[in-house]
Amino acid sequence: MHNINKLIDSYISKDKETYYNLTPEKLIEIAVKKEEGYLAENGALSINTGKYTGRSPKDRFIVDESIVSDYINWNDINRPISLRNFRKLFEKALDYMSDKELYVFEGFVGSDLDYRMPIRVINEFAYQNLFAQQMLIKPKKEEKEDFKSEFTVIALPNLKGDPEIDDINSEAFIIISFEEKLVLIGGTKYSGEIKKSIFTVMNYLLPFKDILPMHCSANIGEKNDVALFFGLSGTGKTTLSADANRRLIGDDEHGWTENGVFNFEGGCYAKCINLSEEKEPQIFNAIKRGAILENVVVDNETKIPDYADNKYTENTRAAFPIEHIDSAVYEGKGEIPNTIIFLTADATGVLPPISKLTKEQAMYHFMSGYTSKLAGTERGIIEPKATFSACFGEPFMLLKPQVYAKLLGEKIEKYDTNVFLLNTGWTGGEYGEGSRIELKYTRAMVRSALRGDLDEVKYIKDPIFNLAIPTECKDVPNDILEPSNTWKNKGAYFEKAKELAKNFIDNFQKFQDASDDIKNANPEILSKVI
């Protein structure tokens, strides 16, 4: 296919009821009028995404094109689709769009002017165009003139694929073509596919410019100290970075250049199951007019959201522009990070609540990406499931994990950045027996790490995971810092710890080309006699 943008333009020309860059208010008005959703008591647009309430990673494909074929880390996550089958689906999409009302948003991904990418998002639903507008970066008035996109995202939830004809897995499909600079989404109403697909595109492109793309949140303190929080959905990226005492740069997707970090987005996509004003006031108060609630149960009469109700999914979401967060860094940039925190929701309950990592350990745990997928974030996940997700975001990383880890290690060494592993998961036992570490303690550990308090305390070495555990932390009971202290049955703790350690070792076998210094960060269970 050639001149793909001209071809798309011919199908979304203004005489076919295509609406460009409508205001949020107008999109809300249309969405309500067309019964795509309704207004909750707090002013947010409440919608339900139906069958798909989370990402569908097995339905995401990369077109096997010559310009990317030798670079993509092809595996069960990065699945190829032939150019022939992509073209068939694209033609089906063009035919589908030919008689539809469409909504187009033109904006940017990336707040750093040197690395941002102009994109356009084409939707058949007004609420998804509102989502794109609130999540991405809006152009200034002068930037709207002669706007030319580099990448196009087309989202058509009611266009369903056919696995037998289209050589895909289900009715849903998310297809990325780097040669045509196009993302094609069909069969799913889950809006997260829009932002995650363009995030995936940036993750592929930026390392070739020596920029580290990161699945992390970022904030900045009073002394301009920058902190990064890596983790999969549900581990606490948004919650922990939305701190009243620090300014939020972004909650999910960033790049790290020689000048500092920059947000890819202009909004936040917060998980809001069990959300309360008391525990997460910034997020709670950001859900107002202009925000979108996805799959949140709302009372039919009062229209008040019930954030504790998981009737539709555990993966309830709120999307809102970053301007809804008080004191956020609206320009979306910060200086070189002082502190990195890897977040893991350990469902086995054996990892320390917090530990300090060497550069080599940081690269090891970054490549391992151990955590637990929490209920609802992906289709089929109904309770915590232990997983290793390289770079704490493997579903969005198209290159080999070693590429990203090398960039990370170089930056940690160059800037002497502190790195901590923070367990936001279970303590006192595994999932079903123990309990999740209290948020107030997790916040206290984060504060101590960011203030530098943990640079002044003594550490002990975990006997299995070789992690440096602080012996004290302000506002945290000392006995919970060493995880075996919280288990009633110490023997059961060590058995579970050895089981997880073996999983780490087995998983890291796929990184045989890693240096010995990184491999030496493996747990040591074979010589242990517990």
C-alpha positions as CSV (number, residue, x, y, z in Angstrom):
1,M,0.0,0.0,0.0
2,H,1.2,3.5,-0.9
3,N,0.1,6.9,0.2
4,I,-1.9,5.3,3.0
5,N,-2.8,8.6,4.6
6,K,-4.3,9.9,1.4
7,L,-6.3,6.6,1.1
8,I,-7.6,7.0,4.7
9,D,-8.4,10.7,4.0
10,S,-10.6,9.6,1.1
11,Y,-12.7,7.5,3.5
12,I,-13.0,10.1,6.3
13,S,-13.5,13.2,4.2
14,K,-15.6,15.9,5.7
15,D,-18.6,15.3,3.5
16,K,-19.0,11.9,5.2
17,E,-19.7,13.3,8.6
18,T,-16.2,13.3,10.0
19,Y,-15.7,15.5,13.0
20,Y,-12.2,16.9,13.6
21,N,-10.8,17.9,17.0
22,L,-14.1,18.5,18.8
23,T,-14.0,20.0,22.2
24,P,-14.4,17.7,25.2
25,E,-17.8,19.2,26.0
26,K,-19.0,18.5,22.5
27,L,-17.8,14.9,22.6
28,I,-19.5,14.4,25.9
29,E,-22.7,15.9,24.6
30,I,-22.6,13.5,21.6
31,A,-21.7,10.5,23.7
32,V,-24.6,11.1,26.0
33,K,-27.1,11.8,23.1
34,K,-26.0,8.6,21.3
35,E,-26.3,6.7,24.6
36,E,-22.7,5.6,24.5
37,G,-22.6,6.5,28.2
38,Y,-24.2,8.8,30.8
39,L,-23.0,11.4,33.3
40,A,-22.2,10.3,36.8
41,E,-23.0,12.5,39.8
42,N,-19.4,13.8,39.8
43,G,-19.6,14.9,36.2
44,A,-17.6,12.1,34.7
45,L,-18.8,10.3,31.6
46,S,-19.6,6.7,32.6
47,I,-19.3,4.0,30.0
48,N,-19.2,0.2,29.9
49,T,-16.9,-1.6,27.5
50,G,-18.9,-4.8,27.4
51,K,-17.1,-8.1,26.8
52,Y,-13.6,-6.6,26.9
53,T,-12.8,-4.9,30.2
54,G,-9.0,-5.2,29.9
55,R,-6.3,-5.5,27.4
56,S,-6.3,-8.6,25.1
57,P,-2.6,-9.3,24.6
58,K,-3.1,-12.5,22.6
59,D,-5.0,-10.4,20.0
60,R,-2.1,-7.9,19.4
61,F,0.0,-8.5,16.2
62,I,2.9,-6.8,14.5
63,V,3.0,-6.8,10.8
64,D,6.0,-8.8,9.6
65,E,7.6,-6.2,7.4
66,S,11.2,-6.0,6.2
67,I,12.0,-2.8,8.1
68,V,11.3,-4.4,11.5
69,S,11.5,-8.1,11.0
70,D,15.2,-8.5,12.1
71,Y,14.7,-6.3,15.2
72,I,11.4,-7.5,16.7
73,N,11.8,-9.9,19.6
74,W,9.3,-12.4,18.2
75,N,7.6,-14.5,20.8
76,D,4.2,-15.4,22.3
77,I,3.6,-11.8,23.0
78,N,5.1,-10.1,19.9
79,R,3.2,-12.1,17.3
80,P,3.6,-11.6,13.6
81,I,0.8,-11.2,11.1
82,S,1.5,-11.4,7.4
83,L,1.3,-8.3,5.2
84,R,-1.4,-10.0,3.1
85,N,-3.7,-10.6,6.1
86,F,-3.1,-7.1,7.4
87,R,-4.1,-5.6,4.1
88,K,-7.3,-7.6,4.1
89,L,-8.2,-6.3,7.5
90,F,-7.3,-2.8,6.5
91,E,-9.5,-3.0,3.4
92,K,-12.3,-4.3,5.6
93,A,-11.8,-1.4,7.9
94,L,-11.9,1.1,5.1
95,D,-15.1,-0.4,3.8
96,Y,-16.6,-0.3,7.3
97,M,-15.7,3.3,7.8
98,S,-17.2,4.4,4.4
99,D,-20.7,5.1,5.8
100,K,-19.9,5.8,9.5
101,E,-19.8,9.0,11.4
102,L,-16.2,9.3,12.6
103,Y,-14.3,11.4,15.1
104,V,-10.7,12.5,14.6
105,F,-8.2,13.8,17.2
106,E,-4.9,15.2,16.1
107,G,-2.2,15.6,18.8
108,F,1.1,14.4,20.0
109,V,2.7,11.6,22.0
110,G,5.8,12.8,23.9
111,S,6.1,16.1,25.8
112,D,9.8,16.6,24.7
113,L,9.7,18.6,21.5
114,D,12.8,16.9,20.2
115,Y,11.3,13.4,20.4
116,R,7.5,13.8,20.3
117,M,5.5,12.3,17.5
118,P,2.4,13.8,15.9
119,I,-0.4,11.3,15.6
120,R,-4.1,11.2,14.8
121,V,-6.7,8.9,16.3
122,I,-9.8,8.0,14.3
123,N,-12.8,6.6,16.3
124,E,-16.3,5.5,15.6
125,F,-17.3,6.3,19.2
126,A,-17.3,9.9,20.6
127,Y,-16.3,8.6,24.0
128,Q,-13.2,7.0,22.7
129,N,-12.2,10.1,20.8
130,L,-12.6,12.0,24.1
131,F,-10.4,9.3,25.7
132,A,-7.7,9.9,23.1
133,Q,-7.9,13.7,23.5
134,Q,-7.7,13.5,27.3
135,M,-4.9,10.9,27.4
136,L,-2.6,12.4,24.7
137,I,-1.1,15.8,24.3
138,K,-3.3,18.5,22.8
139,P,-1.6,20.8,20.2
140,K,-1.4,24.5,20.7
141,K,-3.4,26.8,18.4
142,E,-0.4,27.4,16.0
143,E,0.4,23.7,15.9
144,K,-3.0,22.8,14.5
145,E,-2.2,24.6,11.2
146,D,-0.8,22.3,8.6
147,F,-0.8,19.4,11.1
148,K,0.8,16.2,9.6
149,S,0.6,13.0,11.5
150,E,3.4,10.5,11.5
151,F,1.3,7.6,12.9
152,T,-2.4,6.9,12.7
153,V,-4.5,4.9,15.1
154,I,-7.9,3.7,13.9
155,A,-10.2,2.2,16.6
156,L,-13.4,0.5,15.3
157,P,-14.9,-1.5,18.2
158,N,-17.9,-2.7,16.3
159,L,-15.7,-4.0,13.4
160,K,-15.2,-7.7,14.3
161,G,-12.5,-9.9,12.9
162,D,-13.0,-13.5,11.7
163,P,-10.2,-15.8,13.0
164,E,-10.7,-18.3,10.2
165,I,-10.6,-15.7,7.4
166,D,-8.2,-13.1,8.9
167,D,-5.8,-15.5,10.6
168,I,-6.2,-13.9,14.0
169,N,-7.2,-15.4,17.4
170,S,-10.6,-13.9,18.0
171,E,-13.0,-11.2,16.9
172,A,-10.7,-8.6,18.5
173,F,-7.5,-7.4,16.9
174,I,-4.8,-4.8,17.5
175,I,-2.4,-4.6,14.6
176,I,0.7,-2.4,14.3
177,S,2.3,-1.7,11.0
178,F,5.6,0.3,11.1
179,E,5.9,0.5,7.4
180,E,2.5,2.0,6.9
181,K,2.7,3.8,10.3
182,L,-0.7,2.6,11.3
183,V,-2.4,1.0,14.3
184,L,-5.6,-0.8,13.5
185,I,-7.9,-1.8,16.4
186,G,-11.2,-3.7,16.1
187,G,-13.6,-5.9,18.0
188,T,-12.9,-4.3,21.5
189,K,-14.3,-1.3,23.2
190,Y,-11.5,-1.2,25.9
191,S,-10.0,2.2,25.4
192,G,-6.7,1.1,27.0
193,E,-5.8,-0.6,23.7
194,I,-5.5,2.9,22.1
195,K,-2.9,4.3,24.5
196,K,-1.0,1.0,24.9
197,S,-0.6,0.5,21.2
198,I,1.0,3.9,20.6
199,F,3.1,3.4,23.7
200,T,4.4,0.2,22.1
201,V,5.2,2.1,18.9
202,M,7.3,4.6,21.0
203,N,9.0,1.7,22.8
204,Y,10.2,0.4,19.5
205,L,11.4,3.7,18.0
206,L,13.1,5.5,20.8
207,P,16.0,3.0,21.6
208,F,17.4,3.6,18.1
209,K,17.8,7.2,19.3
210,D,19.5,6.2,22.6
211,I,16.4,7.1,24.5
212,L,15.1,4.7,27.2
213,P,11.3,4.2,27.0
214,M,9.8,3.2,30.3
215,H,6.6,1.7,31.6
216,C,6.7,3.9,34.7
217,S,5.2,6.8,36.5
218,A,7.2,9.8,37.5
219,N,7.0,12.6,40.0
220,I,9.2,15.5,41.3
221,G,9.9,16.8,44.8
222,E,10.5,20.3,46.2
223,K,14.2,20.1,45.4
224,N,13.5,19.1,41.8
225,D,14.4,15.5,42.7
226,V,12.8,13.1,40.2
227,A,11.5,9.6,41.1
228,L,10.5,6.8,38.7
229,F,8.0,4.0,39.6
230,F,8.2,0.9,37.4
231,G,5.5,-1.7,37.5
232,L,2.7,-3.5,35.8
233,S,-0.9,-2.3,36.1
234,G,-2.2,-2.6,39.6
235,T,1.2,-2.6,41.4
236,G,0.8,1.0,42.5
237,K,2.4,3.2,39.8
238,T,-0.4,5.8,39.7
239,T,-1.3,5.5,43.4
240,L,2.3,6.0,44.7
241,S,3.2,8.7,42.2
242,A,0.1,10.8,43.0
243,D,1.6,12.2,46.1
244,A,0.3,15.5,47.6
245,N,3.8,16.4,48.6
246,R,5.3,15.9,45.1
247,R,4.3,17.0,41.6
248,L,3.2,14.4,39.1
249,I,5.0,14.3,35.8
250,G,3.0,11.3,34.5
251,D,1.4,8.0,35.6
252,D,2.4,5.4,33.0
253,E,4.7,6.1,30.1
254,H,8.0,8.1,29.9
255,G,11.3,8.4,28.1
256,W,14.7,9.1,29.6
257,T,17.1,11.3,27.6
258,E,20.4,12.9,28.4
259,N,18.4,15.9,29.7
260,G,16.0,14.1,31.9
261,V,12.6,12.4,31.6
262,F,9.5,13.3,29.6
263,N,5.9,12.0,29.7
264,F,4.5,10.4,26.6
265,E,1.0,11.4,27.6
266,G,-1.2,14.3,28.6
267,G,-3.4,12.4,30.9
268,C,-3.8,9.6,33.5
269,Y,-5.5,6.2,33.3
270,A,-6.0,5.3,36.9
271,K,-7.2,2.0,38.2
272,C,-10.0,2.9,40.6
273,I,-11.3,-0.3,42.2
274,N,-11.8,0.5,46.0
275,L,-10.8,4.1,45.3
276,S,-11.5,6.4,48.3
277,E,-10.9,10.1,48.9
278,E,-9.2,9.3,52.1
279,K,-6.5,7.0,50.6
280,E,-6.1,8.6,47.2
281,P,-7.4,12.1,47.3
282,Q,-5.7,13.4,44.1
283,I,-7.1,10.7,41.9
284,F,-10.5,10.7,43.6
285,N,-10.9,14.5,43.0
286,A,-9.6,14.3,39.5
287,I,-12.7,12.3,38.4
288,K,-15.0,15.1,37.4
289,R,-16.4,16.7,34.3
290,G,-14.2,15.7,31.4
291,A,-13.1,12.5,32.9
292,I,-14.2,9.0,31.7
293,L,-15.2,6.2,34.0
294,E,-14.8,2.7,32.5
295,N,-16.8,-0.2,33.9
296,V,-17.4,1.5,37.2
297,V,-20.8,0.6,38.9
298,V,-22.9,3.7,39.2
299,D,-26.1,3.9,41.1
300,N,-29.1,4.1,38.8
301,E,-30.9,6.7,40.8
302,T,-28.2,8.8,42.5
303,K,-25.6,8.4,39.8
304,I,-23.0,8.1,42.5
305,P,-20.1,5.8,41.5
306,D,-19.5,2.7,43.8
307,Y,-15.7,2.2,43.5
308,A,-15.8,-0.9,45.7
309,D,-18.2,-2.8,43.4
310,N,-16.4,-5.1,40.9
311,K,-19.6,-6.3,39.2
312,Y,-18.1,-5.7,35.8
313,T,-14.4,-6.1,36.5
314,E,-11.6,-5.5,39.0
315,N,-10.0,-3.4,36.3
316,T,-12.3,-0.4,36.7
317,R,-10.6,2.7,35.2
318,A,-10.7,6.5,35.2
319,A,-9.2,8.5,32.4
320,F,-8.6,12.2,32.9
321,P,-6.3,15.0,31.7
322,I,-3.3,15.6,33.9
323,E,-4.6,19.1,34.6
324,H,-7.1,17.4,36.8
325,I,-4.3,16.6,39.2
326,D,-3.5,19.6,41.4
327,S,0.1,20.7,41.1
328,A,1.0,18.3,38.3
329,V,3.9,19.1,36.0
330,Y,1.8,20.2,33.1
331,E,4.8,20.5,30.7
332,G,5.4,16.8,31.4
333,K,9.2,16.9,31.9
334,G,11.6,16.5,34.8
335,E,15.4,16.4,35.3
336,I,17.6,13.3,35.6
337,P,16.0,10.7,38.0
338,N,17.5,10.6,41.5
339,T,15.6,7.5,42.5
340,I,14.1,4.4,40.8
341,I,11.6,2.2,42.5
342,F,10.6,-1.2,41.0
343,L,7.1,-2.2,42.1
344,T,6.2,-5.8,42.5
345,A,3.0,-7.1,43.9
346,D,4.4,-10.4,45.2
347,A,1.5,-12.8,45.7
348,T,3.7,-15.3,47.4
349,G,4.4,-13.0,50.3
350,V,8.1,-13.7,50.6
351,L,9.9,-10.7,49.1
352,P,10.9,-7.9,51.5
353,P,8.6,-4.8,51.5
354,I,11.7,-2.8,50.4
355,S,15.3,-3.6,49.5
356,K,18.1,-1.6,47.9
357,L,19.6,-2.8,44.6
358,T,23.1,-2.6,43.1
359,K,23.3,-1.6,39.4
360,E,23.7,-5.3,38.5
361,Q,20.7,-6.3,40.7
362,A,18.7,-3.5,39.1
363,M,19.4,-4.8,35.6
364,Y,18.6,-8.3,36.8
365,H,15.3,-7.4,38.3
366,F,14.5,-5.1,35.4
367,M,15.0,-8.0,32.9
368,S,13.1,-10.4,35.2
369,G,10.2,-8.0,35.8
370,Y,8.7,-10.2,38.5
371,T,5.3,-9.3,39.8
372,S,1.7,-10.6,39.9
373,K,-0.8,-9.8,37.3
374,L,-3.8,-8.6,39.3
375,A,-7.4,-9.4,38.6
376,G,-9.0,-7.8,35.6
377,T,-5.9,-6.1,34.0
378,E,-6.0,-8.8,31.3
379,R,-8.8,-11.0,30.1
380,G,-9.0,-14.2,32.1
381,I,-7.1,-12.9,35.2
382,I,-9.5,-13.3,38.2
383,E,-7.0,-13.5,41.0
384,P,-3.3,-12.6,41.4
385,K,-1.1,-14.7,39.1
386,A,2.7,-14.7,39.5
387,T,4.5,-13.7,36.3
388,F,7.7,-12.4,34.9
389,S,7.2,-9.5,32.6
390,A,10.5,-8.2,31.3
391,C,11.2,-4.5,31.8
392,F,8.0,-4.4,34.0
393,G,6.1,-4.1,30.7
394,E,6.9,-6.9,28.4
395,P,3.6,-6.7,26.5
396,F,4.7,-3.3,25.2
397,M,8.4,-3.9,24.5
398,L,9.1,-5.0,21.0
399,L,12.9,-5.2,21.2
400,K,14.9,-7.7,23.3
401,P,14.8,-6.9,27.0
402,Q,18.6,-6.7,26.9
403,V,18.4,-3.6,24.7
404,Y,16.3,-1.7,27.3
405,A,18.3,-3.1,30.3
406,K,21.6,-2.0,28.7
407,L,20.2,1.6,28.4
408,L,19.0,1.5,32.0
409,G,22.3,0.2,33.4
410,E,24.2,2.9,31.5
411,K,22.0,5.6,32.9
412,I,22.1,4.2,36.5
413,E,25.9,4.2,36.4
414,K,26.3,7.5,34.7
415,Y,24.0,9.4,37.1
416,D,24.5,7.3,40.3
417,T,20.8,6.8,40.6
418,N,19.5,4.9,43.7
419,V,17.3,1.8,42.9
420,F,14.9,0.1,45.2
421,L,12.7,-3.0,44.9
422,L,9.4,-2.3,46.6
423,N,6.9,-5.1,47.3
424,T,3.3,-3.8,47.3
425,G,2.0,-7.3,47.5
426,W,1.4,-9.7,50.4
427,T,2.9,-10.1,53.8
428,G,2.4,-12.7,56.5
429,G,1.6,-15.4,54.0
430,E,0.8,-15.9,50.3
431,Y,-2.4,-14.7,48.6
432,G,-5.3,-16.2,50.4
433,E,-3.5,-16.5,53.8
434,G,-1.6,-13.3,54.3
435,S,-2.7,-9.7,53.7
436,R,-1.6,-7.0,51.4
437,I,1.0,-4.7,52.8
438,E,-0.8,-1.6,54.2
439,L,-0.7,1.4,51.9
440,K,0.4,3.7,54.7
441,Y,3.5,1.6,55.3
442,T,4.3,1.5,51.6
443,R,4.0,5.2,51.3
444,A,6.3,5.6,54.3
445,M,8.9,3.4,52.7
446,V,8.7,5.5,49.5
447,R,9.1,8.7,51.4
448,S,12.2,7.4,53.2
449,A,13.7,6.2,49.9
450,L,13.1,9.5,48.2
451,R,14.4,11.6,51.1
452,G,17.6,9.6,51.3
453,D,16.8,8.3,54.8
454,L,17.6,4.8,53.7
455,D,21.1,5.8,52.8
456,E,21.8,6.2,56.5
457,V,20.6,3.0,58.0
458,K,22.1,-0.5,58.4
459,Y,21.1,-3.3,56.0
460,I,20.9,-7.1,56.4
461,K,21.3,-9.6,53.5
462,D,18.3,-11.7,52.6
463,P,19.6,-15.3,52.7
464,I,17.9,-16.5,49.5
465,F,17.3,-13.5,47.3
466,N,20.6,-11.7,48.2
467,L,18.7,-8.4,48.7
468,A,19.8,-5.7,51.0
469,I,17.0,-5.1,53.5
470,P,17.0,-2.0,55.7
471,T,16.8,-2.7,59.5
472,E,14.7,0.3,60.1
473,C,12.4,2.7,58.2
474,K,10.6,5.7,59.7
475,D,6.9,5.1,60.4
476,V,7.2,1.4,59.5
477,P,7.3,-1.4,62.2
478,N,10.7,-3.0,62.1
479,D,9.3,-6.5,62.3
480,I,7.7,-6.3,58.9
481,L,10.8,-5.3,57.0
482,E,12.2,-8.8,57.1
483,P,9.4,-10.9,55.6
484,S,10.0,-14.2,57.4
485,N,9.1,-12.4,60.7
486,T,5.6,-11.9,59.5
487,W,4.9,-15.6,58.8
488,K,3.6,-17.8,61.6
489,N,5.3,-20.9,60.1
490,K,8.9,-20.1,59.3
491,G,9.4,-23.4,57.6
492,A,6.5,-22.6,55.2
493,Y,8.0,-19.2,54.5
494,F,11.4,-20.7,53.5
495,E,9.8,-23.4,51.3
496,K,7.7,-20.7,49.5
497,A,10.8,-18.5,49.2
498,K,12.9,-21.3,47.7
499,E,10.0,-22.0,45.3
500,L,10.0,-18.4,44.1
501,A,13.8,-18.3,43.9
502,K,13.8,-21.3,41.6
503,N,11.2,-19.6,39.4
504,F,13.6,-16.6,39.2
505,I,16.5,-18.8,38.2
506,D,14.5,-20.7,35.6
507,N,13.1,-17.6,34.1
508,F,16.5,-16.0,33.7
509,Q,17.8,-19.0,31.7
510,K,16.5,-17.2,28.6
511,F,19.1,-14.4,29.1
512,Q,22.2,-16.5,28.5
513,D,24.0,-13.5,26.9
514,A,23.7,-11.4,30.1
515,S,27.0,-10.6,31.8
516,D,28.2,-12.7,34.7
517,D,27.8,-9.7,37.0
518,I,24.1,-9.6,36.2
519,K,23.7,-13.4,36.3
520,N,25.3,-13.4,39.8
521,A,22.2,-11.5,41.0
522,N,20.3,-14.8,40.8
523,P,19.0,-16.1,44.1
524,E,21.1,-18.8,45.7
525,I,19.0,-21.8,46.7
526,L,21.0,-24.8,45.7
527,S,23.5,-24.4,48.5
528,K,21.0,-23.4,51.1
529,V,20.0,-25.7,53.9
530,I,17.0,-24.2,55.6
